[in-house]
């Protein structure tokens, strides 16, 4: 299996774990220094990210990934794709369409997520006028 297939499978396992709110599985898919940048610019370290799933604080009702493109650089890979998701955070509904960059590293013949960056997909300024 090549890098693109392996990282695509990693992102699929990540999506399954997110939908299941499975913090233990997410921990097993990420590096100790994992960092996520959310769609509003907030930055969470691994501990805070995993903690957001504790007690049902973050619930993902829908997560669809498409157009994932993976580029490999030895033991590092960058995957950029589109996610459509519907979530609740602290019982407040949210969601949307996001461009997501996944950064993966190979450790002992296993790919792990080292970081993710989400940004909301919006029409260009002035569109629709």
MOPAC internal coordinates of N, CA, C and O (Angstrom, degrees):
PM7 1SCF
backbone

  N    0.0000 0     0.00 0     0.00 0    0    0    0
  C    1.4472 1     0.00 0     0.00 0    1    0    0
  C    1.5334 1   107.74 1     0.00 0    2    1    0
  O    1.2310 1   120.36 1   -45.73 1    3    2    1
  N    1.3331 1   116.92 1   134.27 1    3    2    1
  C    1.4615 1   119.40 1  -178.29 1    5    3    2
  C    1.5341 1   111.28 1   -86.35 1    6    5    3
  O    1.2310 1   121.15 1    -5.59 1    7    6    5
  N    1.3348 1   115.41 1   174.41 1    7    6    5
  C    1.4660 1   121.50 1  -176.97 1    9    7    6
  C    1.5193 1   111.59 1   -56.75 1   10    9    7
  O    1.2310 1   120.16 1   134.69 1   11   10    9
  N    1.3204 1   117.30 1   -45.31 1   11   10    9
  C    1.4611 1   120.62 1  -178.44 1   13   11   10
  C    1.5259 1   111.25 1   -58.71 1   14   13   11
  O    1.2310 1   120.34 1   134.83 1   15   14   13
  N    1.3123 1   116.96 1   -45.17 1   15   14   13
  C    1.4654 1   120.66 1   179.48 1   17   15   14
  C    1.5249 1   111.18 1   -65.78 1   18   17   15
  O    1.2310 1   120.27 1   137.72 1   19   18   17
  N    1.3318 1   117.10 1   -42.28 1   19   18   17
  C    1.4638 1   120.71 1  -178.68 1   21   19   18
  C    1.5268 1   111.38 1   -64.91 1   22   21   19
  O    1.2310 1   120.20 1   136.76 1   23   22   21
  N    1.3194 1   117.22 1   -43.24 1   23   22   21
  C    1.4676 1   120.11 1  -179.40 1   25   23   22
  C    1.5264 1   110.25 1   -71.80 1   26   25   23
  O    1.2310 1   119.89 1   143.40 1   27   26   25
  N    1.3111 1   117.81 1   -36.60 1   27   26   25
  C    1.4650 1   120.40 1   175.46 1   29   27   26
  C    1.5278 1   110.25 1   -61.02 1   30   29   27
  O    1.2310 1   120.13 1   138.47 1   31   30   29
  N    1.3228 1   117.35 1   -41.53 1   31   30   29
  C    1.4711 1   120.59 1   176.18 1   33   31   30
  C    1.5254 1   111.25 1   -64.66 1   34   33   31
  O    1.2310 1   120.19 1   140.61 1   35   34   33
  N    1.3386 1   117.23 1   -39.39 1   35   34   33
  C    1.4670 1   121.00 1   177.27 1   37   35   34
  C    1.5273 1   110.13 1   -59.50 1   38   37   35
  O    1.2310 1   120.21 1   133.34 1   39   38   37
  N    1.3231 1   117.21 1   -46.66 1   39   38   37
  C    1.4654 1   120.73 1   179.14 1   41   39   38
  C    1.5292 1   110.22 1   -62.95 1   42   41   39
  O    1.2310 1   119.77 1   143.32 1   43   42   41
  N    1.3124 1   118.05 1   -36.68 1   43   42   41
  C    1.4641 1   121.15 1   175.95 1   45   43   42
  C    1.5191 1   112.34 1   -63.91 1   46   45   43
  O    1.2310 1   120.45 1   137.87 1   47   46   45
  N    1.3354 1   116.74 1   -42.13 1   47   46   45
  C    1.4775 1   120.21 1   177.43 1   49   47   46
  C    1.5261 1   110.25 1   -66.31 1   50   49   47
  O    1.2310 1   120.43 1   141.62 1   51   50   49
  N    1.3387 1   116.79 1   -38.38 1   51   50   49
  C    1.4609 1   120.99 1   176.34 1   53   51   50
  C    1.5336 1   109.68 1   -59.88 1   54   53   51
  O    1.2310 1   120.18 1   132.61 1   55   54   53
  N    1.3401 1   117.26 1   -47.39 1   55   54   53
  C    1.4633 1   120.95 1  -179.28 1   57   55   54
  C    1.5284 1   111.07 1   -61.18 1   58   57   55
  O    1.2310 1   120.24 1   137.87 1   59   58   57
  N    1.3206 1   117.15 1   -42.13 1   59   58   57
  C    1.4684 1   120.65 1   177.50 1   61   59   58
  C    1.5241 1   111.08 1   -61.10 1   62   61   59
  O    1.2310 1   120.27 1   137.33 1   63   62   61
  N    1.3352 1   117.10 1   -42.67 1   63   62   61
  C    1.4676 1   121.15 1  -179.54 1   65   63   62
  C    1.5265 1   111.00 1   -68.00 1   66   65   63
  O    1.2310 1   120.23 1   142.11 1   67   66   65
  N    1.3289 1   117.17 1   -37.89 1   67   66   65
  C    1.4629 1   120.82 1   177.02 1   69   67   66
  C    1.5246 1   109.65 1   -62.87 1   70   69   67
  O    1.2310 1   120.04 1   133.23 1   71   70   69
  N    1.3269 1   117.52 1   -46.77 1   71   70   69
  C    1.4681 1   120.93 1   179.59 1   73   71   70
  C    1.5238 1   111.91 1   -61.52 1   74   73   71
  O    1.2310 1   120.32 1   147.94 1   75   74   73
  N    1.3253 1   117.00 1   -32.06 1   75   74   73
  C    1.4679 1   121.62 1   179.62 1   77   75   74
  C    1.5287 1   112.20 1   -87.49 1   78   77   75
  O    1.2310 1   119.93 1   178.67 1   79   78   77
  N    1.3424 1   117.75 1    -1.33 1   79   78   77
  C    1.4779 1   122.16 1  -174.27 1   81   79   78
  C    1.5226 1   110.63 1    51.27 1   82   81   79
  O    1.2310 1   120.75 1  -139.52 1   83   82   81
  N    1.3238 1   116.18 1    40.48 1   83   82   81
  C    1.4622 1   122.97 1  -174.65 1   85   83   82
  C    1.5286 1   110.45 1   -95.25 1   86   85   83
  O    1.2310 1   120.88 1   -93.41 1   87   86   85
  N    1.3321 1   115.92 1    86.59 1   87   86   85
  C    1.4635 1   121.17 1  -178.05 1   89   87   86
  C    1.5215 1   111.87 1   -61.01 1   90   89   87
  O    1.2310 1   119.99 1   146.00 1   91   90   89
  N    1.3160 1   117.62 1   -34.00 1   91   90   89
  C    1.4665 1   120.77 1   179.41 1   93   91   90
  C    1.5315 1   110.78 1   -65.24 1   94   93   91
  O    1.2310 1   120.48 1   136.21 1   95   94   93
  N    1.3224 1   116.68 1   -43.79 1   95   94   93
  C    1.4705 1   120.03 1   177.44 1   97   95   94
  C    1.5207 1   110.43 1   -65.64 1   98   97   95
  O    1.2310 1   120.06 1   138.44 1   99   98   97
  N    1.3374 1   117.49 1   -41.56 1   99   98   97
  C    1.4607 1   120.82 1   178.62 1  101   99   98
  C    1.5239 1   111.15 1   -61.94 1  102  101   99
  O    1.2310 1   120.40 1   141.24 1  103  102  101
  N    1.3287 1   116.84 1   -38.76 1  103  102  101
  C    1.4694 1   120.29 1   176.87 1  105  103  102
  C    1.5217 1   110.42 1   -61.30 1  106  105  103
  O    1.2310 1   120.37 1   140.71 1  107  106  105
  N    1.3249 1   116.90 1   -39.29 1  107  106  105
  C    1.4560 1   121.12 1  -179.93 1  109  107  106
  C    1.5175 1   113.99 1   -72.15 1  110  109  107
  O    1.2310 1   120.34 1   165.11 1  111  110  109
  N    1.3272 1   116.95 1   -14.89 1  111  110  109
  C    1.4635 1   121.81 1  -179.71 1  113  111  110
  C    1.5208 1   112.76 1   -99.69 1  114  113  111
  O    1.2310 1   120.06 1   178.62 1  115  114  113
  N    1.3375 1   117.49 1    -1.38 1  115  114  113
  C    1.4625 1   120.88 1  -173.46 1  117  115  114
  C    1.5231 1   111.98 1  -127.22 1  118  117  115
  O    1.2310 1   121.48 1   -25.02 1  119  118  117
  N    1.3269 1   114.77 1   154.98 1  119  118  117
  C    1.4612 1   120.88 1   176.93 1  121  119  118
  C    1.5259 1   109.52 1   -74.67 1  122  121  119
  O    1.2310 1   120.84 1   -18.04 1  123  122  121
  N    1.3206 1   115.99 1   161.96 1  123  122  121
  C    1.4701 1   120.98 1   179.01 1  125  123  122
  C    1.5296 1   111.62 1   -60.69 1  126  125  123
  O    1.2310 1   120.34 1   148.21 1  127  126  125
  N    1.3427 1   116.95 1   -31.79 1  127  126  125
  C    1.4665 1   120.43 1  -177.96 1  129  127  126
  C    1.5329 1   112.48 1  -102.36 1  130  129  127
  O    1.2310 1   120.39 1  -155.49 1  131  130  129
  N    1.3265 1   116.85 1    24.51 1  131  130  129
  C    1.4630 1   122.47 1   178.15 1  133  131  130
  C    1.5254 1   110.11 1   -51.50 1  134  133  131
  O    1.2310 1   120.88 1   -40.61 1  135  134  133
  N    1.3306 1   115.91 1   139.39 1  135  134  133
  C    1.4622 1   122.60 1   177.54 1  137  135  134
  C    1.5196 1   108.40 1  -136.28 1  138  137  135
  O    1.2310 1   121.02 1   -41.29 1  139  138  137
  N    1.3268 1   115.66 1   138.71 1  139  138  137
  C    1.4641 1   120.49 1   177.58 1  141  139  138
  C    1.5263 1   108.87 1  -123.45 1  142  141  139
  O    1.2310 1   121.12 1   -42.37 1  143  142  141
  N    1.3333 1   115.47 1   137.63 1  143  142  141
  C    1.4571 1   122.02 1   172.78 1  145  143  142
  C    1.5214 1   106.17 1  -109.35 1  146  145  143
  O    1.2310 1   121.00 1   -61.58 1  147  146  145
  N    1.3239 1   115.70 1   118.42 1  147  146  145
  C    1.4571 1   120.77 1  -177.24 1  149  147  146
  C    1.5195 1   112.43 1   -79.73 1  150  149  147
  O    1.2310 1   120.41 1    -8.45 1  151  150  149
  N    1.3294 1   116.82 1   171.55 1  151  150  149
  C    1.4608 1   121.61 1  -174.42 1  153  151  150
  C    1.5267 1   114.22 1   -66.26 1  154  153  151
  O    1.2310 1   120.00 1   164.02 1  155  154  153
  N    1.3151 1   117.60 1   -15.98 1  155  154  153
  C    1.4641 1   120.70 1   177.01 1  157  155  154
  C    1.5221 1   111.71 1  -103.85 1  158  157  155
  O    1.2310 1   120.52 1  -169.78 1  159  158  157
  N    1.3307 1   116.61 1    10.22 1  159  158  157
  C    1.4572 1   121.25 1   175.43 1  161  159  158
  C    1.5119 1   115.91 1    93.35 1  162  161  159
  O    1.2310 1   119.36 1   177.37 1  163  162  161
  N    1.3200 1   118.84 1    -2.63 1  163  162  161
  C    1.4614 1   120.00 1   178.62 1  165  163  162
  C    1.5210 1   109.74 1   -70.96 1  166  165  163
  O    1.2310 1   120.82 1   -29.04 1  167  166  165
  N    1.3286 1   116.03 1   150.96 1  167  166  165
  C    1.4622 1   122.38 1  -178.65 1  169  167  166
  C    1.5233 1   108.38 1  -119.59 1  170  169  167
  O    1.2310 1   120.71 1   -51.19 1  171  170  169
  N    1.3343 1   116.24 1   128.81 1  171  170  169
  C    1.4628 1   121.27 1   177.82 1  173  171  170
  C    1.5171 1   109.42 1  -122.26 1  174  173  171
  O    1.2310 1   121.01 1   -43.89 1  175  174  173
  N    1.3362 1   115.67 1   136.11 1  175  174  173
  C    1.4618 1   118.87 1   170.57 1  177  175  174
  C    1.5291 1   107.94 1   -80.74 1  178  177  175
  O    1.2310 1   121.13 1    -4.70 1  179  178  177
  N    1.3029 1   115.45 1   175.30 1  179  178  177
  C    1.4687 1   120.54 1  -174.88 1  181  179  178
  C    1.5327 1   111.95 1   -58.60 1  182  181  179
  O    1.2310 1   120.40 1   135.83 1  183  182  181
  N    1.3173 1   116.83 1   -44.17 1  183  182  181
  C    1.4655 1   120.77 1  -177.40 1  185  183  182
  C    1.5308 1   111.17 1   -61.48 1  186  185  183
  O    1.2310 1   120.32 1   133.89 1  187  186  185
  N    1.3220 1   116.99 1   -46.11 1  187  186  185
  C    1.4707 1   120.07 1  -179.86 1  189  187  186
  C    1.5266 1   111.06 1   -68.84 1  190  189  187
  O    1.2310 1   120.64 1   142.50 1  191  190  189
  N    1.3413 1   116.38 1   -37.50 1  191  190  189
  C    1.4683 1   120.61 1   178.70 1  193  191  190
  C    1.5233 1   110.14 1   -62.46 1  194  193  191
  O    1.2310 1   120.31 1   129.70 1  195  194  193
  N    1.3313 1   117.02 1   -50.30 1  195  194  193
  C    1.4641 1   120.15 1   179.64 1  197  195  194
  C    1.5210 1   111.02 1   -64.59 1  198  197  195
  O    1.2310 1   120.37 1   143.81 1  199  198  197
  N    1.3300 1   116.89 1   -36.19 1  199  198  197
  C    1.4615 1   121.46 1   179.28 1  201  199  198
  C    1.5197 1   113.27 1   -64.51 1  202  201  199
  O    1.2310 1   120.31 1   155.72 1  203  202  201
  N    1.3351 1   117.01 1   -24.28 1  203  202  201
  C    1.4654 1   119.28 1  -179.86 1  205  203  202
  C    1.5277 1   111.85 1   -66.35 1  206  205  203
  O    1.2310 1   120.45 1   161.61 1  207  206  205
  N    1.3382 1   116.75 1   -18.39 1  207  206  205
  C    1.4675 1   120.49 1   177.80 1  209  207  206
  C    1.5331 1   112.07 1   -88.38 1  210  209  207
  O    1.2310 1   120.17 1   166.47 1  211  210  209
  N    1.3155 1   117.29 1   -13.53 1  211  210  209
  C    1.4680 1   121.16 1  -176.95 1  213  211  210
  C    1.5257 1   110.26 1   -65.25 1  214  213  211
  O    1.2310 1   121.00 1   -44.15 1  215  214  213
  N    1.2962 1   115.70 1   135.85 1  215  214  213
  C    1.4601 1   121.40 1   175.08 1  217  215  214
  C    1.5154 1   114.19 1    65.46 1  218  217  215
  O    1.2310 1   120.11 1  -162.70 1  219  218  217
  N    1.3225 1   117.40 1    17.30 1  219  218  217
  C    1.4607 1   119.89 1   178.04 1  221  219  218
  C    1.5108 1   114.54 1    77.27 1  222  221  219
  O    1.2310 1   119.67 1  -163.09 1  223  222  221
  N    1.3377 1   118.24 1    16.91 1  223  222  221
  C    1.4609 1   121.29 1   179.89 1  225  223  222
  C    1.5155 1   113.13 1   -61.35 1  226  225  223
  O    1.2310 1   120.37 1   143.33 1  227  226  225
  N    1.3224 1   116.90 1   -36.67 1  227  226  225
  C    1.4609 1   122.51 1   177.09 1  229  227  226
  C    1.5210 1   107.95 1  -121.46 1  230  229  227
  O    1.2310 1   120.98 1   -59.67 1  231  230  229
  N    1.3269 1   115.72 1   120.33 1  231  230  229
  C    1.4605 1   121.34 1   179.97 1  233  231  230
  C    1.5278 1   107.93 1  -125.74 1  234  233  231
  O    1.2310 1   120.80 1   -53.05 1  235  234  233
  N    1.3149 1   116.08 1   126.95 1  235  234  233
  C    1.4631 1   121.27 1   177.16 1  237  235  234
  C    1.5214 1   108.19 1  -103.07 1  238  237  235
  O    1.2310 1   121.15 1   -61.28 1  239  238  237
  N    1.3266 1   115.40 1   118.72 1  239  238  237
  C    1.4621 1   121.06 1  -179.09 1  241  239  238
  C    1.5239 1   111.96 1   -91.27 1  242  241  239
  O    1.2310 1   120.85 1   150.90 1  243  242  241
  N    1.3301 1   115.98 1   -29.10 1  243  242  241
  C    1.4634 1   120.81 1  -178.75 1  245  243  242
  C    1.5190 1   108.16 1  -148.21 1  246  245  243
  O    1.2310 1   120.80 1   -41.57 1  247  246  245
  N    1.3171 1   116.08 1   138.43 1  247  246  245
  C    1.4681 1   121.53 1   175.35 1  249  247  246
  C    1.5196 1   107.58 1  -150.83 1  250  249  247
  O    1.2310 1   121.26 1   -63.54 1  251  250  249
  N    1.3022 1   115.20 1   116.46 1  251  250  249
  C    1.4686 1   120.74 1   179.79 1  253  251  250
  C    1.5223 1   108.03 1  -124.48 1  254  253  251
  O    1.2310 1   120.62 1   -52.14 1  255  254  253
  N    1.3235 1   116.42 1   127.86 1  255  254  253
  C    1.4593 1   122.69 1   179.35 1  257  255  254
  C    1.5173 1   109.13 1  -108.76 1  258  257  255
  O    1.2310 1   120.74 1   -42.71 1  259  258  257
  N    1.3286 1   116.19 1   137.29 1  259  258  257
  C    1.4646 1   118.91 1   175.59 1  261  259  258
  C    1.5240 1   109.93 1  -148.05 1  262  261  259
  O    1.2310 1   121.78 1   -15.13 1  263  262  261
  N    1.3103 1   114.20 1   164.87 1  263  262  261
  C    1.4679 1   122.67 1   176.56 1  265  263  262
  C    1.5247 1   113.22 1    53.16 1  266  265  263
  O    1.2310 1   120.41 1  -138.92 1  267  266  265
  N    1.3232 1   116.81 1    41.08 1  267  266  265
  C    1.4656 1   120.83 1   179.14 1  269  267  266
  C    1.5282 1   109.07 1   -77.30 1  270  269  267
  O    1.2310 1   120.98 1   -56.61 1  271  270  269
  N    1.3203 1   115.72 1   123.39 1  271  270  269
  C    1.4648 1   122.04 1   177.40 1  273  271  270
  C    1.5175 1   108.05 1  -117.47 1  274  273  271
  O    1.2310 1   120.83 1   -54.02 1  275  274  273
  N    1.3063 1   116.02 1   125.98 1  275  274  273
  C    1.4664 1   121.96 1  -175.20 1  277  275  274
  C    1.5226 1   109.11 1  -112.81 1  278  277  275
  O    1.2310 1   121.45 1   -46.23 1  279  278  277
  N    1.3342 1   114.83 1   133.77 1  279  278  277
  C    1.4626 1   121.22 1   172.58 1  281  279  278
  C    1.5212 1   107.63 1  -122.84 1  282  281  279
  O    1.2310 1   120.93 1   -52.34 1  283  282  281
  N    1.3199 1   115.84 1   127.66 1  283  282  281
  C    1.4568 1   121.02 1  -178.44 1  285  283  282
  C    1.5165 1   111.83 1  -100.16 1  286  285  283
  O    1.2310 1   120.96 1   -37.64 1  287  286  285
  N    1.3297 1   115.77 1   142.36 1  287  286  285
  C    1.4590 1   123.99 1   178.10 1  289  287  286
  C    1.5227 1   108.15 1  -134.29 1  290  289  287
  O    1.2310 1   120.63 1  -111.29 1  291  290  289
  N    1.3104 1   116.41 1    68.71 1  291  290  289
  C    1.4602 1   119.87 1  -177.18 1  293  291  290
  C    1.5145 1   110.48 1    71.26 1  294  293  291
  O    1.2310 1   120.66 1    63.56 1  295  294  293
  N    1.3337 1   116.34 1  -116.44 1  295  294  293
  C    1.4657 1   121.32 1  -179.14 1  297  295  294
  C    1.5252 1   113.01 1   -92.04 1  298  297  295
  O    1.2310 1   120.46 1  -165.25 1  299  298  297
  N    1.3308 1   116.73 1    14.75 1  299  298  297
  C    1.4599 1   122.76 1   176.99 1  301  299  298
  C    1.5206 1   108.06 1  -129.20 1  302  301  299
  O    1.2310 1   120.88 1   -35.29 1  303  302  301
  N    1.3131 1   115.92 1   144.71 1  303  302  301
  C    1.4640 1   120.62 1   176.25 1  305  303  302
  C    1.5197 1   108.91 1  -140.24 1  306  305  303
  O    1.2310 1   121.32 1   -32.74 1  307  306  305
  N    1.3189 1   115.08 1   147.26 1  307  306  305
  C    1.4537 1   122.67 1   176.25 1  309  307  306
  C    1.5232 1   106.73 1  -119.46 1  310  309  307
  O    1.2310 1   120.92 1   -53.36 1  311  310  309
  N    1.3227 1   115.84 1   126.64 1  311  310  309
  C    1.4660 1   121.34 1   179.48 1  313  311  310
  C    1.5218 1   108.14 1  -122.72 1  314  313  311
  O    1.2310 1   120.66 1   -55.17 1  315  314  313
  N    1.3181 1   116.34 1   124.83 1  315  314  313
  C    1.4599 1   121.39 1   179.60 1  317  315  314
  C    1.5192 1   107.80 1  -117.46 1  318  317  315
  O    1.2310 1   121.21 1   -49.66 1  319  318  317
  N    1.3238 1   115.29 1   130.34 1  319  318  317
  C    1.4532 1   119.92 1  -179.10 1  321  319  318
  C    1.5095 1   111.16 1  -151.88 1  322  321  319
  O    1.2310 1   121.49 1     7.27 1  323  322  321
  N    1.3071 1   114.76 1  -172.73 1  323  322  321
  C    1.4542 1   121.76 1   178.93 1  325  323  322
  C    1.5231 1   108.83 1  -118.62 1  326  325  323
  O    1.2310 1   121.18 1   -44.81 1  327  326  325
  N    1.3253 1   115.35 1   135.19 1  327  326  325
  C    1.4655 1   121.20 1   177.35 1  329  327  326
  C    1.5201 1   108.55 1  -122.48 1  330  329  327
  O    1.2310 1   121.30 1   -46.37 1  331  330  329
  N    1.3042 1   115.12 1   133.63 1  331  330  329
  C    1.4532 1   121.31 1   168.45 1  333  331  330
  C    1.5133 1   105.43 1  -110.92 1  334  333  331
  O    1.2310 1   120.99 1   -53.52 1  335  334  333
  N    1.3181 1   115.71 1   126.48 1  335  334  333
  C    1.4585 1   117.85 1  -177.59 1  337  335  334
  C    1.5175 1   111.23 1  -142.30 1  338  337  335
  O    1.2310 1   122.13 1   -26.08 1  339  338  337
  N    1.3253 1   113.53 1   153.92 1  339  338  337
  C    1.4595 1   122.83 1   174.67 1  341  339  338
  C    1.5175 1   105.92 1  -128.84 1  342  341  339
  O    1.2310 1   120.69 1   -60.45 1  343  342  341
  N    1.3288 1   116.28 1   119.55 1  343  342  341
  C    1.4591 1   121.31 1  -175.31 1  345  343  342
  C    1.5225 1   110.71 1  -131.16 1  346  345  343
  O    1.2310 1   121.81 1    -8.88 1  347  346  345
  N    1.3294 1   114.14 1   171.12 1  347  346  345
  C    1.4631 1   122.67 1   166.00 1  349  347  346
  C    1.5090 1   106.40 1  -131.01 1  350  349  347
  O    1.2310 1   120.79 1   -49.60 1  351  350  349
  N    1.3233 1   116.09 1   130.40 1  351  350  349
  C    1.4576 1   120.48 1   173.63 1  353  351  350
  C    1.5160 1   107.20 1  -119.50 1  354  353  351
  O    1.2310 1   120.92 1   -61.50 1  355  354  353
  N    1.3162 1   115.85 1   118.50 1  355  354  353
  C    1.4636 1   122.94 1  -176.19 1  357  355  354
  C    1.5274 1   109.96 1    51.17 1  358  357  355
  O    1.2310 1   121.50 1  -133.08 1  359  358  357
  N    1.3411 1   114.73 1    46.92 1  359  358  357
  C    1.4692 1   125.01 1   176.05 1  361  359  358
  C    1.5286 1   113.48 1    68.65 1  362  361  359
  O    1.2310 1   119.72 1  -168.48 1  363  362  361
  N    1.3319 1   118.15 1    11.52 1  363  362  361
  C    1.4639 1   121.00 1   176.22 1  365  363  362
  C    1.5294 1   108.87 1  -104.79 1  366  365  363
  O    1.2310 1   120.21 1   -58.51 1  367  366  365
  N    1.3417 1   117.20 1   121.49 1  367  366  365
  C    1.4625 1   119.43 1  -179.05 1  369  367  366
  C    1.5274 1   111.76 1   -68.51 1  370  369  367
  O    1.2310 1   121.47 1   -33.53 1  371  370  369
  N    1.3084 1   114.79 1   146.47 1  371  370  369
  C    1.4562 1   121.87 1   178.73 1  373  371  370
  C    1.5222 1   107.70 1  -157.35 1  374  373  371
  O    1.2310 1   121.04 1    -0.42 1  375  374  373
  N    1.2951 1   115.61 1   179.58 1  375  374  373
  C    1.4590 1   120.09 1   176.75 1  377  375  374
  C    1.5049 1   110.83 1   147.08 1  378  377  375
  O    1.2310 1   121.03 1     9.02 1  379  378  377
  N    1.3159 1   115.63 1  -170.98 1  379  378  377
  C    1.4505 1   120.72 1   179.23 1  381  379  378
  C    1.5105 1   111.20 1   148.42 1  382  381  379
  O    1.2310 1   122.19 1    14.49 1  383  382  381
  N    1.3217 1   113.41 1  -165.51 1  383  382  381
  C    1.4615 1   121.93 1   177.95 1  385  383  382
  C    1.5197 1   107.92 1  -106.25 1  386  385  383
  O    1.2310 1   120.87 1   -50.34 1  387  386  385
  N    1.3272 1   115.94 1   129.66 1  387  386  385
  C    1.4582 1   121.01 1  -174.20 1  389  387  386
  C    1.5207 1   111.03 1  -133.16 1  390  389  387
  O    1.2310 1   121.00 1   -37.10 1  391  390  389
  N    1.3191 1   115.70 1   142.90 1  391  390  389
  C    1.4598 1   121.64 1   166.43 1  393  391  390
  C    1.5219 1   104.90 1   -88.64 1  394  393  391
  O    1.2310 1   120.55 1   -47.67 1  395  394  393
  N    1.3242 1   116.56 1   132.33 1  395  394  393
  C    1.4635 1   120.65 1  -176.37 1  397  395  394
  C    1.5209 1   109.49 1  -128.14 1  398  397  395
  O    1.2310 1   121.47 1   -46.13 1  399  398  397
  N    1.3182 1   114.79 1   133.87 1  399  398  397
  C    1.4582 1   121.52 1   172.23 1  401  399  398
  C    1.5167 1   107.60 1  -108.51 1  402  401  399
  O    1.2310 1   120.79 1   -57.79 1  403  402  401
  N    1.3192 1   116.10 1   122.21 1  403  402  401
  C    1.4621 1   122.70 1   176.24 1  405  403  402
  C    1.5271 1   107.35 1  -104.69 1  406  405  403
  O    1.2310 1   120.18 1   -47.61 1  407  406  405
  N    1.3117 1   117.27 1   132.39 1  407  406  405
  C    1.4616 1   122.02 1   175.09 1  409  407  406
  C    1.5172 1   106.64 1  -110.92 1  410  409  407
  O    1.2310 1   120.83 1   -58.29 1  411  410  409
  N    1.3157 1   116.01 1   121.71 1  411  410  409
  C    1.4652 1   121.30 1  -177.49 1  413  411  410
  C    1.5244 1   109.56 1  -120.44 1  414  413  411
  O    1.2310 1   121.24 1   -33.37 1  415  414  413
  N    1.3224 1   115.23 1   146.63 1  415  414  413
  C    1.4662 1   121.44 1   176.48 1  417  415  414
  C    1.5213 1   108.61 1  -127.84 1  418  417  415
  O    1.2310 1   121.73 1   -33.73 1  419  418  417
  N    1.3282 1   114.30 1   146.27 1  419  418  417
  C    1.4629 1   119.21 1   178.13 1  421  419  418
  C    1.5232 1   107.89 1   -93.98 1  422  421  419
  O    1.2310 1   121.42 1   -54.84 1  423  422  421
  N    1.3284 1   114.88 1   125.16 1  423  422  421
  C    1.4617 1   122.16 1   177.58 1  425  423  422
  C    1.5210 1   107.33 1  -127.60 1  426  425  423
  O    1.2310 1   120.48 1   -63.30 1  427  426  425
  N    1.3160 1   116.68 1   116.70 1  427  426  425
  C    1.4739 1   121.82 1   178.27 1  429  427  426
  C    1.5303 1   111.30 1    51.70 1  430  429  427
  O    1.2310 1   120.62 1  -127.47 1  431  430  429
  N    1.3178 1   116.43 1    52.53 1  431  430  429
  C    1.4681 1   122.96 1   177.71 1  433  431  430
  C    1.5237 1   113.83 1    63.16 1  434  433  431
  O    1.2310 1   120.36 1  -154.88 1  435  434  433
  N    1.3143 1   116.91 1    25.12 1  435  434  433
  C    1.4646 1   121.73 1   179.85 1  437  435  434
  C    1.5207 1   108.17 1  -136.78 1  438  437  435
  O    1.2310 1   120.16 1   -46.20 1  439  438  437
  N    1.3096 1   117.31 1   133.80 1  439  438  437
  C    1.4579 1   121.59 1   178.60 1  441  439  438
  C    1.5261 1   110.31 1   -88.49 1  442  441  439
  O    1.2310 1   120.86 1   -44.02 1  443  442  441
  N    1.3440 1   115.97 1   135.98 1  443  442  441
  C    1.4615 1   123.24 1   177.57 1  445  443  442
  C    1.5222 1   109.10 1  -130.68 1  446  445  443
  O    1.2310 1   120.69 1   -28.36 1  447  446  445
  N    1.3152 1   116.29 1   151.64 1  447  446  445
  C    1.4586 1   120.57 1   174.91 1  449  447  446
  C    1.5241 1   109.57 1   -80.61 1  450  449  447
  O    1.2310 1   120.71 1   -52.69 1  451  450  449
  N    1.3353 1   116.25 1   127.31 1  451  450  449
  C    1.4608 1   121.81 1   176.93 1  453  451  450
  C    1.5211 1   110.93 1  -101.94 1  454  453  451
  O    1.2310 1   120.39 1   157.99 1  455  454  453
  N    1.3226 1   116.85 1   -22.01 1  455  454  453
  C    1.4511 1   119.87 1   179.93 1  457  455  454
  C    1.5131 1   111.52 1  -171.59 1  458  457  455
  O    1.2310 1   122.02 1   -18.99 1  459  458  457
  N    1.3277 1   113.74 1   161.01 1  459  458  457
  C    1.4623 1   121.69 1   175.74 1  461  459  458
  C    1.5192 1   107.86 1  -144.21 1  462  461  459
  O    1.2310 1   121.06 1   -32.98 1  463  462  461
  N    1.3202 1   115.57 1   147.02 1  463  462  461
  C    1.4598 1   121.30 1   176.25 1  465  463  462
  C    1.5229 1   107.77 1  -134.47 1  466  465  463
  O    1.2310 1   120.76 1   -57.81 1  467  466  465
  N    1.3217 1   116.16 1   122.19 1  467  466  465
  C    1.4588 1   122.94 1  -179.49 1  469  467  466
  C    1.5288 1   109.24 1  -107.07 1  470  469  467
  O    1.2310 1   120.35 1   -40.62 1  471  470  469
  N    1.3217 1   116.93 1   139.38 1  471  470  469
  C    1.4645 1   120.25 1   168.49 1  473  471  470
  C    1.5242 1   107.72 1  -140.78 1  474  473  471
  O    1.2310 1   121.56 1   -37.01 1  475  474  473
  N    1.3128 1   114.63 1   142.99 1  475  474  473
  C    1.4562 1   119.69 1  -177.67 1  477  475  474
  C    1.5211 1   109.64 1   -72.19 1  478  477  475
  O    1.2310 1   120.87 1   -41.22 1  479  478  477
  N    1.3223 1   115.94 1   138.78 1  479  478  477
  C    1.4577 1   120.92 1   175.49 1  481  479  478
  C    1.5215 1   107.07 1   -87.05 1  482  481  479
  O    1.2310 1   121.03 1   -59.38 1  483  482  481
  N    1.3090 1   115.64 1   120.62 1  483  482  481
  C    1.4591 1   121.43 1  -178.20 1  485  483  482
  C    1.5261 1   108.41 1  -133.40 1  486  485  483
  O    1.2310 1   120.41 1   -21.74 1  487  486  485
  N    1.3231 1   116.81 1   158.26 1  487  486  485
  C    1.4581 1   118.43 1   176.86 1  489  487  486
  C    1.5305 1   110.11 1   -65.56 1  490  489  487
  O    1.2310 1   120.19 1   -26.56 1  491  490  489
  N    1.3199 1   117.25 1   153.44 1  491  490  489
  C    1.4592 1   119.70 1   178.29 1  493  491  490
  C    1.5252 1   110.83 1   -60.97 1  494  493  491
  O    1.2310 1   119.98 1   -28.38 1  495  494  493
  N    1.3311 1   117.64 1   151.62 1  495  494  493
  C    1.4679 1   119.88 1   177.38 1  497  495  494
  C    1.5334 1   110.47 1   -54.44 1  498  497  495
  O    1.2310 1   120.83 1   -45.57 1  499  498  497
  N    1.3073 1   116.03 1   134.43 1  499  498  497
  C    1.4555 1   121.09 1   178.89 1  501  499  498
  C    1.5145 1   114.97 1    85.69 1  502  501  499
  O    1.2310 1   119.91 1   174.53 1  503  502  501
  N    1.3204 1   117.77 1    -5.47 1  503  502  501
  C    1.4651 1   120.34 1   179.69 1  505  503  502
  C    1.5250 1   109.57 1   -68.38 1  506  505  503
  O    1.2310 1   121.01 1   -38.67 1  507  506  505
  N    1.2994 1   115.67 1   141.33 1  507  506  505
  C    1.4630 1   120.29 1   176.45 1  509  507  506
  C    1.5089 1   113.90 1    83.30 1  510  509  507
  O    1.2310 1   119.90 1  -171.61 1  511  510  509
  N    1.3268 1   117.80 1     8.39 1  511  510  509
  C    1.4754 1   119.61 1   178.76 1  513  511  510
  C    1.4937 1   110.95 1   -87.97 1  514  513  511
  O    1.2310 1   120.10 1   180.00 1  515  514  513

